[in-house]
């Protein structure tokens, strides 16, 4: 076999500057590839969940809702109050009742009880500082905390938003006459319940929230009032009412005299008795009696 002679070729060698340029070029190429990958596959933004806090909820209900939403052990949100640095007035003495503003709050994987509680308190302060609420409170000689307290009673007692101004007027009229407020909602708060039935013994309980025996506003709010209740608290409907009773849903009757109020209460008791009687009859029929 014939072999063709080829002279040995000299291998080219990179200079030091060339090697450095090649190294830098490789790094730039790798960086560009990584950047392109990041740009092409961005992480999908996290869609927040929604935590709904209704008007009239008590702090305990709000704590429980936060624990459920964040999948934390019961009591976690309540325990966070002490270290959350909440922007509460001095009158509150660290108790956020009435300042966990009812609204819809975004929740993500980064949310904590302290963050959510601070958001709620901040929102409550913003609502209490709105021009209508703040100036109205000053006109009645009330601090924002007293406005929140009165608003919480209105939130609990009014059967509808349309009645809020009238309920507020009853409270203002009673305070002006140094009459006990005699609100069942404050008794329910003291007994940690919600009911339409208040007994004579209930009105004799030893509690600062017993507004049947103690004059003035209760020492703290009794729930989380919304903006409508806050507005009603400082802008009550004109009237001379001192009493009211919701005889049935949609039928709240306001009275200026106790005699008139007693007639409305009699109607309430009659309708309640009929409802209970009908319920018992239905249960007996279902049981075959």
Phi and psi restraints in degrees (value plus and minus 20) as a CYANA .aco file:
   2 UNK   PHI    -111.4   -71.4
   2 UNK   PSI     111.4   151.4
   3 UNK   PHI    -129.0   -89.0
   3 UNK   PSI     112.5   152.5
   4 UNK   PHI    -109.6   -69.6
   4 UNK   PSI     111.5   151.5
   5 UNK   PHI     -98.4   -58.4
   5 UNK   PSI     109.0   149.0
   6 UNK   PHI    -143.8  -103.8
   6 UNK   PSI     107.8   147.8
   7 UNK   PHI     -88.3   -48.3
   7 UNK   PSI     123.9   163.9
   8 UNK   PHI     -79.7   -39.7
   8 UNK   PSI     113.3   153.3
   9 UNK   PHI    -113.6   -73.6
   9 UNK   PSI     124.1   164.1
  10 UNK   PHI    -106.6   -66.6
  10 UNK   PSI     105.3   145.3
  11 UNK   PHI     -95.7   -55.7
  11 UNK   PSI     113.3   153.3
  12 UNK   PHI    -100.3   -60.3
  12 UNK   PSI     122.5   162.5
  13 UNK   PHI    -141.4  -101.4
  13 UNK   PSI     116.8   156.8
  14 UNK   PHI     -92.4   -52.4
  14 UNK   PSI     122.9   162.9
  15 UNK   PHI     -95.2   -55.2
  15 UNK   PSI     151.6   191.6
  16 UNK   PHI     -81.7   -41.7
  16 UNK   PSI     -60.2   -20.2
  17 UNK   PHI     -86.1   -46.1
  17 UNK   PSI     -56.5   -16.5
  18 UNK   PHI     -87.3   -47.3
  18 UNK   PSI     -62.5   -22.5
  19 UNK   PHI     -81.6   -41.6
  19 UNK   PSI     -60.1   -20.1
  20 UNK   PHI     -84.1   -44.1
  20 UNK   PSI     -61.3   -21.3
  21 UNK   PHI     -84.1   -44.1
  21 UNK   PSI     -60.9   -20.9
  22 UNK   PHI     -84.0   -44.0
  22 UNK   PSI     -60.8   -20.8
  23 UNK   PHI     -83.4   -43.4
  23 UNK   PSI     -65.5   -25.5
  24 UNK   PHI     -85.4   -45.4
  24 UNK   PSI     -57.8   -17.8
  25 UNK   PHI     -83.4   -43.4
  25 UNK   PSI     -59.4   -19.4
  26 UNK   PHI     -84.8   -44.8
  26 UNK   PSI     -62.5   -22.5
  27 UNK   PHI     -82.0   -42.0
  27 UNK   PSI     -61.8   -21.8
  28 UNK   PHI     -84.4   -44.4
  28 UNK   PSI     -58.6   -18.6
  29 UNK   PHI     -84.9   -44.9
  29 UNK   PSI     -61.6   -21.6
  30 UNK   PHI     -86.2   -46.2
  30 UNK   PSI     -63.4   -23.4
  31 UNK   PHI     -81.3   -41.3
  31 UNK   PSI     -61.4   -21.4
  32 UNK   PHI     -83.7   -43.7
  32 UNK   PSI     -60.0   -20.0
  33 UNK   PHI     -84.7   -44.7
  33 UNK   PSI     -62.0   -22.0
  34 UNK   PHI     -84.4   -44.4
  34 UNK   PSI     -63.2   -23.2
  35 UNK   PHI     -82.4   -42.4
  35 UNK   PSI     -62.3   -22.3
  36 UNK   PHI     -82.7   -42.7
  36 UNK   PSI     -60.1   -20.1
  37 UNK   PHI     -83.2   -43.2
  37 UNK   PSI     -63.5   -23.5
  38 UNK   PHI     -83.9   -43.9
  38 UNK   PSI     -62.7   -22.7
  39 UNK   PHI     -88.1   -48.1
  39 UNK   PSI     -54.1   -14.1
  40 UNK   PHI     -97.8   -57.8
  40 UNK   PSI     -49.3    -9.3
  41 UNK   PHI    -144.9  -104.9
  41 UNK   PSI      51.4    91.4
  42 UNK   PHI     -89.9   -49.9
  42 UNK   PSI     130.9   170.9
  43 UNK   PHI     -93.7   -53.7
  43 UNK   PSI     110.3   150.3
  44 UNK   PHI     -82.0   -42.0
  44 UNK   PSI     112.1   152.1
  45 UNK   PHI     -83.5   -43.5
  45 UNK   PSI     123.6   163.6
  46 UNK   PHI     -96.5   -56.5
  46 UNK   PSI     107.0   147.0
  47 UNK   PHI    -104.0   -64.0
  47 UNK   PSI      98.9   138.9
  48 UNK   PHI     -85.1   -45.1
  48 UNK   PSI     125.0   165.0
  49 UNK   PHI    -103.8   -63.8
  49 UNK   PSI     150.8   190.8
  50 UNK   PHI    -139.7   -99.7
  50 UNK   PSI     109.0   149.0
  51 UNK   PHI    -127.7   -87.7
  51 UNK   PSI      94.8   134.8
  52 UNK   PHI    -119.6   -79.6
  52 UNK   PSI     102.9   142.9
  53 UNK   PHI    -131.6   -91.6
  53 UNK   PSI      89.1   129.1
  54 UNK   PHI     -94.5   -54.5
  54 UNK   PSI     138.9   178.9
  55 UNK   PHI     -81.9   -41.9
  55 UNK   PSI     121.0   161.0
  56 UNK   PHI      69.0   109.0
  56 UNK   PSI     -21.8    18.2
  57 UNK   PHI     -91.9   -51.9
  57 UNK   PSI     124.3   164.3
  58 UNK   PHI    -105.1   -65.1
  58 UNK   PSI     143.9   183.9
  59 UNK   PHI     -76.3   -36.3
  59 UNK   PSI     -59.8   -19.8
  60 UNK   PHI     -80.7   -40.7
  60 UNK   PSI     -56.9   -16.9
  61 UNK   PHI     -89.3   -49.3
  61 UNK   PSI     -57.4   -17.4
  62 UNK   PHI     -86.2   -46.2
  62 UNK   PSI     -64.4   -24.4
  63 UNK   PHI     -76.9   -36.9
  63 UNK   PSI     -66.7   -26.7
  64 UNK   PHI     -82.9   -42.9
  64 UNK   PSI     -58.9   -18.9
  65 UNK   PHI     -85.8   -45.8
  65 UNK   PSI     -59.9   -19.9
  66 UNK   PHI     -84.4   -44.4
  66 UNK   PSI     -64.9   -24.9
  67 UNK   PHI     -79.9   -39.9
  67 UNK   PSI     -61.7   -21.7
  68 UNK   PHI     -86.3   -46.3
  68 UNK   PSI     -65.2   -25.2
  69 UNK   PHI     -85.8   -45.8
  69 UNK   PSI     -58.0   -18.0
  70 UNK   PHI    -110.0   -70.0
  70 UNK   PSI     -18.9    21.1
  71 UNK   PHI      34.5    74.5
  71 UNK   PSI      30.6    70.6
  72 UNK   PHI    -130.8   -90.8
  72 UNK   PSI     139.4   179.4
  73 UNK   PHI     -81.2   -41.2
  73 UNK   PSI     124.8   164.8
  74 UNK   PHI     -74.3   -34.3
  74 UNK   PSI     117.4   157.4
  75 UNK   PHI      77.4   117.4
  75 UNK   PSI     -27.6    12.4
  76 UNK   PHI     -85.5   -45.5
  76 UNK   PSI     -67.5   -27.5
  77 UNK   PHI     -85.0   -45.0
  77 UNK   PSI     -61.6   -21.6
  78 UNK   PHI     -82.2   -42.2
  78 UNK   PSI     -59.7   -19.7
  79 UNK   PHI     -87.4   -47.4
  79 UNK   PSI     -47.5    -7.5
  80 UNK   PHI     -92.7   -52.7
  80 UNK   PSI     -37.3     2.7
  81 UNK   PHI     -78.2   -38.2
  81 UNK   PSI     -61.3   -21.3
  82 UNK   PHI     -83.9   -43.9
  82 UNK   PSI     -48.4    -8.4
  83 UNK   PHI    -136.2   -96.2
  83 UNK   PSI     -13.1    26.9
  84 UNK   PHI    -100.8   -60.8
  84 UNK   PSI     -32.0     8.0
  85 UNK   PHI      43.3    83.3
  85 UNK   PSI      23.8    63.8
  86 UNK   PHI     -88.9   -48.9
  86 UNK   PSI     120.9   160.9
  87 UNK   PHI    -103.8   -63.8
  87 UNK   PSI      47.1    87.1
  88 UNK   PHI    -116.5   -76.5
  88 UNK   PSI     130.3   170.3
  89 UNK   PHI     -88.7   -48.7
  89 UNK   PSI     138.3   178.3
  90 UNK   PHI     -79.0   -39.0
  90 UNK   PSI     -52.2   -12.2
  91 UNK   PHI     -80.5   -40.5
  91 UNK   PSI     -47.5    -7.5
  92 UNK   PHI     -92.8   -52.8
  92 UNK   PSI     -41.2    -1.2
  93 UNK   PHI      32.7    72.7
  93 UNK   PSI      20.1    60.1
  94 UNK   PHI      63.7   103.7
  94 UNK   PSI     -22.0    18.0
  95 UNK   PHI    -114.1   -74.1
  95 UNK   PSI      96.6   136.6
  96 UNK   PHI    -103.1   -63.1
  96 UNK   PSI     -13.3    26.7
  97 UNK   PHI     -73.9   -33.9
  97 UNK   PSI     110.5   150.5
  98 UNK   PHI      70.3   110.3
  98 UNK   PSI     -33.9     6.1
  99 UNK   PHI    -133.3   -93.3
  99 UNK   PSI     -11.5    28.5
 100 UNK   PHI    -114.8   -74.8
 100 UNK   PSI      60.2   100.2
 101 UNK   PHI     -79.1   -39.1
 101 UNK   PSI     113.5   153.5
 102 UNK   PHI     -93.1   -53.1
 102 UNK   PSI      99.1   139.1
 103 UNK   PHI    -188.8  -148.8
 103 UNK   PSI    -196.6  -156.6
 104 UNK   PHI    -123.9   -83.9
 104 UNK   PSI     103.5   143.5
 105 UNK   PHI    -135.5   -95.5
 105 UNK   PSI     118.0   158.0
 106 UNK   PHI     -95.2   -55.2
 106 UNK   PSI     120.5   160.5
 107 UNK   PHI    -149.7  -109.7
 107 UNK   PSI     109.1   149.1
 108 UNK   PHI    -146.6  -106.6
 108 UNK   PSI    -196.7  -156.7
 109 UNK   PHI     -87.2   -47.2
 109 UNK   PSI     -36.8     3.2
 110 UNK   PHI    -109.8   -69.8
 110 UNK   PSI     -26.1    13.9
 111 UNK   PHI     -90.5   -50.5
 111 UNK   PSI     123.2   163.2
 112 UNK   PHI    -150.1  -110.1
 112 UNK   PSI     141.1   181.1
 113 UNK   PHI     -75.3   -35.3
 113 UNK   PSI     -61.6   -21.6
 114 UNK   PHI     -83.1   -43.1
 114 UNK   PSI     -61.0   -21.0
 115 UNK   PHI     -84.6   -44.6
 115 UNK   PSI     -65.3   -25.3
 116 UNK   PHI     -86.9   -46.9
 116 UNK   PSI     -63.2   -23.2
 117 UNK   PHI     -83.2   -43.2
 117 UNK   PSI     -61.8   -21.8
 118 UNK   PHI     -83.6   -43.6
 118 UNK   PSI     -58.6   -18.6
 119 UNK   PHI     -82.0   -42.0
 119 UNK   PSI     -64.2   -24.2
 120 UNK   PHI     -85.0   -45.0
 120 UNK   PSI     -64.5   -24.5
 121 UNK   PHI     -86.2   -46.2
 121 UNK   PSI     -60.8   -20.8
 122 UNK   PHI     -81.3   -41.3
 122 UNK   PSI     -60.6   -20.6
 123 UNK   PHI     -85.2   -45.2
 123 UNK   PSI     -61.8   -21.8
 124 UNK   PHI     -80.4   -40.4
 124 UNK   PSI     -63.6   -23.6
 125 UNK   PHI     -82.7   -42.7
 125 UNK   PSI     -58.3   -18.3
 126 UNK   PHI     -84.1   -44.1
 126 UNK   PSI     -61.3   -21.3
 127 UNK   PHI     -88.6   -48.6
 127 UNK   PSI     -60.4   -20.4
 128 UNK   PHI     -88.3   -48.3
 128 UNK   PSI     -41.2    -1.2
 129 UNK   PHI    -112.7   -72.7
 129 UNK   PSI     -22.5    17.5
 130 UNK   PHI     -80.3   -40.3
 130 UNK   PSI     131.6   171.6
 131 UNK   PHI     -75.1   -35.1
 131 UNK   PSI     -67.6   -27.6
 132 UNK   PHI     -83.3   -43.3
 132 UNK   PSI     -64.4   -24.4
 133 UNK   PHI     -92.1   -52.1
 133 UNK   PSI     -66.3   -26.3
 134 UNK   PHI     -84.9   -44.9
 134 UNK   PSI     -66.7   -26.7
 135 UNK   PHI     -89.7   -49.7
 135 UNK   PSI     -56.7   -16.7
 136 UNK   PHI     -83.9   -43.9
 136 UNK   PSI     -60.5   -20.5
 137 UNK   PHI     -82.9   -42.9
 137 UNK   PSI     -63.2   -23.2
 138 UNK   PHI     -82.4   -42.4
 138 UNK   PSI     -58.9   -18.9
 139 UNK   PHI     -82.2   -42.2
 139 UNK   PSI     -49.5    -9.5
 140 UNK   PHI    -115.9   -75.9
 140 UNK   PSI     -15.0    25.0
 141 UNK   PHI      51.0    91.0
 141 UNK   PSI       9.3    49.3
 142 UNK   PHI    -128.9   -88.9
 142 UNK   PSI     123.5   163.5
 143 UNK   PHI     -99.0   -59.0
 143 UNK   PSI     143.1   183.1
 144 UNK   PHI     -75.4   -35.4
 144 UNK   PSI     -55.7   -15.7
 145 UNK   PHI     -86.6   -46.6
 145 UNK   PSI     -60.6   -20.6
 146 UNK   PHI     -85.7   -45.7
 146 UNK   PSI     -56.1   -16.1
 147 UNK   PHI     -82.1   -42.1
 147 UNK   PSI     -64.2   -24.2
 148 UNK   PHI     -83.2   -43.2
 148 UNK   PSI     -58.4   -18.4
 149 UNK   PHI     -86.3   -46.3
 149 UNK   PSI     -67.3   -27.3
 150 UNK   PHI     -84.2   -44.2
 150 UNK   PSI     -61.2   -21.2
 151 UNK   PHI     -82.2   -42.2
 151 UNK   PSI     -54.3   -14.3
 152 UNK   PHI     -86.7   -46.7
 152 UNK   PSI     -54.5   -14.5
 153 UNK   PHI     -87.8   -47.8
 153 UNK   PSI     -63.5   -23.5
 154 UNK   PHI     -80.7   -40.7
 154 UNK   PSI     -62.9   -22.9
 155 UNK   PHI     -79.6   -39.6
 155 UNK   PSI     -59.5   -19.5
 156 UNK   PHI     -98.5   -58.5
 156 UNK   PSI     -52.6   -12.6
 157 UNK   PHI    -112.6   -72.6
 157 UNK   PSI     -53.4   -13.4
 158 UNK   PHI     -91.6   -51.6
 158 UNK   PSI     111.4   151.4
 159 UNK   PHI     -94.8   -54.8
 159 UNK   PSI     -44.7    -4.7
 160 UNK   PHI    -171.4  -131.4
 160 UNK   PSI     145.7   185.7
 161 UNK   PHI     -83.5   -43.5
 161 UNK   PSI     -52.0   -12.0
 162 UNK   PHI     -84.1   -44.1
 162 UNK   PSI     -45.7    -5.7
 163 UNK   PHI    -108.4   -68.4
 163 UNK   PSI     -29.0    11.0
 164 UNK   PHI     -79.4   -39.4
 164 UNK   PSI     -63.0   -23.0
 165 UNK   PHI     -83.3   -43.3
 165 UNK   PSI     -56.6   -16.6
 166 UNK   PHI     -91.6   -51.6
 166 UNK   PSI     -60.7   -20.7
 167 UNK   PHI     -81.5   -41.5
 167 UNK   PSI     -62.0   -22.0
 168 UNK   PHI     -79.8   -39.8
 168 UNK   PSI     -59.9   -19.9
 169 UNK   PHI     -84.1   -44.1
 169 UNK   PSI     -60.5   -20.5
 170 UNK   PHI     -79.2   -39.2
 170 UNK   PSI     -64.5   -24.5
 171 UNK   PHI     -82.5   -42.5
 171 UNK   PSI     -67.9   -27.9
 172 UNK   PHI     -80.9   -40.9
 172 UNK   PSI     -62.5   -22.5
 173 UNK   PHI     -84.1   -44.1
 173 UNK   PSI     -59.7   -19.7
 174 UNK   PHI     -89.2   -49.2
 174 UNK   PSI     -61.0   -21.0
 175 UNK   PHI     -81.9   -41.9
 175 UNK   PSI     -60.0   -20.0
 176 UNK   PHI     -84.7   -44.7
 176 UNK   PSI     -50.1   -10.1
 177 UNK   PHI    -116.2   -76.2
 177 UNK   PSI     -12.9    27.1
 178 UNK   PHI      36.3    76.3
 178 UNK   PSI      16.9    56.9
 179 UNK   PHI    -114.8   -74.8
 179 UNK   PSI     122.4   162.4
 180 UNK   PHI     -77.8   -37.8
 180 UNK   PSI     124.4   164.4
 181 UNK   PHI     -88.0   -48.0
 181 UNK   PSI     -53.9   -13.9
 182 UNK   PHI      33.3    73.3
 182 UNK   PSI      33.6    73.6
 183 UNK   PHI    -122.9   -82.9
 183 UNK   PSI     104.5   144.5
 184 UNK   PHI     -82.6   -42.6
 184 UNK   PSI     -48.3    -8.3
 185 UNK   PHI     -82.2   -42.2
 185 UNK   PSI     -54.4   -14.4
 186 UNK   PHI     -93.1   -53.1
 186 UNK   PSI     -52.7   -12.7
 187 UNK   PHI     -85.3   -45.3
 187 UNK   PSI     -64.8   -24.8
 188 UNK   PHI     -79.2   -39.2
 188 UNK   PSI     -59.3   -19.3
 189 UNK   PHI     -85.3   -45.3
 189 UNK   PSI     -63.0   -23.0
 190 UNK   PHI     -82.3   -42.3
 190 UNK   PSI     -55.5   -15.5
 191 UNK   PHI    -115.2   -75.2
 191 UNK   PSI     -15.8    24.2
 192 UNK   PHI      34.1    74.1
 192 UNK   PSI      35.3    75.3
 193 UNK   PHI    -169.1  -129.1
 193 UNK   PSI     156.0   196.0
 194 UNK   PHI    -160.0  -120.0
 194 UNK   PSI      94.0   134.0
 195 UNK   PHI    -173.6  -133.6
 195 UNK   PSI     138.9   178.9
 196 UNK   PHI    -112.7   -72.7
 196 UNK   PSI     -30.8     9.2
 197 UNK   PHI    -121.6   -81.6
 197 UNK   PSI      91.9   131.9
 198 UNK   PHI    -135.2   -95.2
 198 UNK   PSI     102.9   142.9
 199 UNK   PHI    -111.9   -71.9
 199 UNK   PSI     148.2   188.2
 200 UNK   PHI     -81.5   -41.5
 200 UNK   PSI     -59.5   -19.5
 201 UNK   PHI     -86.3   -46.3
 201 UNK   PSI     -51.8   -11.8
 202 UNK   PHI     -80.7   -40.7
 202 UNK   PSI     -58.9   -18.9
 203 UNK   PHI     -94.5   -54.5
 203 UNK   PSI     -23.0    17.0
 204 UNK   PHI    -130.1   -90.1
 204 UNK   PSI     -11.6    28.4
 205 UNK   PHI     -86.5   -46.5
 205 UNK   PSI     130.7   170.7
 206 UNK   PHI    -109.6   -69.6
 206 UNK   PSI      75.6   115.6
 207 UNK   PHI    -174.2  -134.2
 207 UNK   PSI     123.5   163.5
 208 UNK   PHI     -85.8   -45.8
 208 UNK   PSI     -32.7     7.3
 209 UNK   PHI    -114.8   -74.8
 209 UNK   PSI     -14.9    25.1
 210 UNK   PHI    -100.9   -60.9
 210 UNK   PSI      71.3   111.3
 211 UNK   PHI     -99.7   -59.7
 211 UNK   PSI     -16.5    23.5
 212 UNK   PHI    -102.2   -62.2
 212 UNK   PSI     -52.0   -12.0
 213 UNK   PHI    -126.7   -86.7
 213 UNK   PSI     -40.8    -0.8
 214 UNK   PHI    -131.4   -91.4
 214 UNK   PSI     119.1   159.1
 215 UNK   PHI    -105.5   -65.5
 215 UNK   PSI     142.1   182.1
 216 UNK   PHI      62.7   102.7
 216 UNK   PSI    -198.2  -158.2
 217 UNK   PHI     -92.2   -52.2
 217 UNK   PSI     134.0   174.0
 218 UNK   PHI     -85.0   -45.0
 218 UNK   PSI     144.1   184.1
 219 UNK   PHI     -86.7   -46.7
 219 UNK   PSI     -43.5    -3.5
 220 UNK   PHI    -161.6  -121.6
 220 UNK   PSI     145.1   185.1
 221 UNK   PHI     -79.5   -39.5
 221 UNK   PSI     142.2   182.2
 222 UNK   PHI    -134.3   -94.3
 222 UNK   PSI     -19.0    21.0
 223 UNK   PHI    -191.7  -151.7
 223 UNK   PSI    -193.3  -153.3
 224 UNK   PHI    -119.1   -79.1
 224 UNK   PSI      83.2   123.2
 225 UNK   PHI    -100.2   -60.2
 225 UNK   PSI     129.0   169.0
 226 UNK   PHI    -109.2   -69.2
 226 UNK   PSI     160.0   200.0
 227 UNK   PHI     -84.6   -44.6
 227 UNK   PSI     -56.0   -16.0
 228 UNK   PHI     -82.2   -42.2
 228 UNK   PSI     -61.2   -21.2
 229 UNK   PHI     -88.2   -48.2
 229 UNK   PSI     -58.3   -18.3
 230 UNK   PHI     -82.0   -42.0
 230 UNK   PSI     -63.5   -23.5
 231 UNK   PHI     -84.2   -44.2
 231 UNK   PSI     -62.6   -22.6
 232 UNK   PHI     -83.5   -43.5
 232 UNK   PSI     -55.2   -15.2
 233 UNK   PHI     -80.9   -40.9
 233 UNK   PSI     -52.7   -12.7
 234 UNK   PHI    -125.0   -85.0
 234 UNK   PSI     -24.2    15.8
 235 UNK   PHI    -157.9  -117.9
 235 UNK   PSI      43.3    83.3
 236 UNK   PHI     -86.1   -46.1
 236 UNK   PSI     131.9   171.9
 237 UNK   PHI     -85.7   -45.7
 237 UNK   PSI     114.8   154.8
 238 UNK   PHI     -80.7   -40.7
 238 UNK   PSI     117.1   157.1
 239 UNK   PHI     149.9   189.9
 239 UNK   PSI     147.4   187.4
 240 UNK   PHI    -130.3   -90.3
 240 UNK   PSI      -0.2    39.8
 241 UNK   PHI     -86.9   -46.9
 241 UNK   PSI     124.3   164.3
 242 UNK   PHI    -145.0  -105.0
 242 UNK   PSI     -29.9    10.1
 243 UNK   PHI    -158.9  -118.9
 243 UNK   PSI     135.6   175.6
 244 UNK   PHI    -179.6  -139.6
 244 UNK   PSI     135.7   175.7
 245 UNK   PHI    -172.3  -132.3
 245 UNK   PSI     116.2   156.2
 246 UNK   PHI    -107.7   -67.7
 246 UNK   PSI      80.9   120.9
 247 UNK   PHI     -85.2   -45.2
 247 UNK   PSI     -61.3   -21.3
 248 UNK   PHI    -179.0  -139.0
 248 UNK   PSI     144.3   184.3
 249 UNK   PHI     -72.4   -32.4
 249 UNK   PSI     107.2   147.2
 250 UNK   PHI      66.3   106.3
 250 UNK   PSI     -18.9    21.1
 251 UNK   PHI    -153.6  -113.6
 251 UNK   PSI      60.6   100.6
 252 UNK   PHI    -121.1   -81.1
 252 UNK   PSI     107.8   147.8
 253 UNK   PHI    -133.0   -93.0
 253 UNK   PSI     109.0   149.0
 254 UNK   PHI    -128.3   -88.3
 254 UNK   PSI     119.6   159.6
 255 UNK   PHI    -154.5  -114.5
 255 UNK   PSI     129.1   169.1
 256 UNK   PHI    -115.9   -75.9
 256 UNK   PSI     -39.7     0.3
 257 UNK   PHI    -142.3  -102.3
 257 UNK   PSI     133.6   173.6
 258 UNK   PHI     -88.4   -48.4
 258 UNK   PSI     -53.7   -13.7
 259 UNK   PHI     -81.6   -41.6
 259 UNK   PSI     -64.1   -24.1
 260 UNK   PHI     -86.0   -46.0
 260 UNK   PSI     -60.0   -20.0
 261 UNK   PHI     -82.6   -42.6
 261 UNK   PSI     -59.5   -19.5
 262 UNK   PHI     -80.4   -40.4
 262 UNK   PSI     -56.4   -16.4
 263 UNK   PHI     -84.5   -44.5
 263 UNK   PSI     -61.0   -21.0
 264 UNK   PHI     -87.7   -47.7
 264 UNK   PSI     -58.2   -18.2
 265 UNK   PHI     -84.7   -44.7
 265 UNK   PSI     -57.9   -17.9
 266 UNK   PHI     -82.4   -42.4
 266 UNK   PSI     -59.5   -19.5
 267 UNK   PHI     -85.1   -45.1
 267 UNK   PSI     -60.3   -20.3
 268 UNK   PHI     -80.5   -40.5
 268 UNK   PSI     -67.6   -27.6
 269 UNK   PHI     -84.3   -44.3
 269 UNK   PSI     -57.7   -17.7
 270 UNK   PHI     -85.2   -45.2
 270 UNK   PSI     -64.5   -24.5
 271 UNK   PHI     -86.8   -46.8
 271 UNK   PSI     -58.7   -18.7
 272 UNK   PHI     -85.3   -45.3
 272 UNK   PSI     -61.1   -21.1
 273 UNK   PHI     -83.8   -43.8
 273 UNK   PSI     -61.1   -21.1
 274 UNK   PHI     -83.7   -43.7
 274 UNK   PSI     -60.3   -20.3
 275 UNK   PHI     -84.8   -44.8
 275 UNK   PSI     -62.4   -22.4
 276 UNK   PHI     -86.6   -46.6
 276 UNK   PSI     -59.9   -19.9
 277 UNK   PHI     -84.0   -44.0
 277 UNK   PSI     -63.2   -23.2
 278 UNK   PHI     -84.4   -44.4
 278 UNK   PSI     -57.7   -17.7
 279 UNK   PHI     -85.9   -45.9
 279 UNK   PSI     -61.7   -21.7
 280 UNK   PHI     -85.7   -45.7
 280 UNK   PSI     -60.7   -20.7
 281 UNK   PHI     -82.8   -42.8
 281 UNK   PSI     -59.3   -19.3
 282 UNK   PHI     -84.9   -44.9
 282 UNK   PSI     -59.9   -19.9
 283 UNK   PHI     -86.4   -46.4
 283 UNK   PSI     -60.2   -20.2
 284 UNK   PHI     -87.0   -47.0
 284 UNK   PSI     -59.0   -19.0
 285 UNK   PHI     -84.3   -44.3
 285 UNK   PSI     -60.2   -20.2
 286 UNK   PHI     -87.4   -47.4
 286 UNK   PSI     -48.9    -8.9
 287 UNK   PHI    -106.9   -66.9
 287 UNK   PSI     -21.7    18.3
 288 UNK   PHI      58.6    98.6
 288 UNK   PSI       4.6    44.6
